[in-house]
Amino acid sequence: MKTDIYQRVTDRILADLEQGVRPWLKPWNAEHAAGRITRPLRAGGEPYNGINVIMLWSAAVAAGH
């Protein structure tokens, strides 16, 4: 069975909102960062873009990272 990516994204955003998290806001404090904050990278070193960045950051927050 193929996953409906639109439903998956919608479900993740709604779950974050129900927990009081606004997923479109940066989840870090840049003044405490040791270095430059960048987008998540693929295995080949290319940065993710678009909704993939938000989904990855959301998954990281949900996992406690």
N, C-alpha and C positions, 0 to 999 in steps of 0.2 A: 504494500500500500504506500503510495507516494504522499509525503507530507505537504500540506498546503502552507507554503512559506508565508503568505499573507496572514493566514490565521495564526500561525506561530508567532509572528511579530506582534500582531494585535494582542494575543493572549499575554505575551511577555510584558508589553507596555501597560496593559490593564492590571496585571498582577503587581507590577512595581507601583502603580498609582494607588492601588488598594492598600499597600504597605506604607504609603506616604512618601515614596521616592519619586522624584520627577526625573525620569531617565534622560531628559534632554539637557540637564545641567551637569557640569563637570563634577565627578565624584571625588575630587581631590583638592587639596590646598596647595597651590603652586609655590607659595613662599617657603614651604618645607621640603620641596622636591630637591633631591641631590643633583639632578641634571635636567635636561630638556625632556618634556613630556611629549611623546609621539604616539602616533596611531599604532595599534597592534600590527605585527608583521606576519606574513605568511612564511612557510618554511624556506622559501627561496629568497626571503629578505624584502619582498615587495609589500608595502603597507596595504592593509585592507581599506576599503572606502565605502561611502554610502551607509546604508542601514546596517551593514555588517559590523561597523565600528561600534554602533550603539548596542547591537546584540551581544557582541563580545564583552564590552564593558559591563553590560547588564548581567551577563552570566558570571563574570568575575566578582561583581558585588554580591550576587546571590550565593556564591561559593565562599564568601568571606575574605576575598583577596583585596 
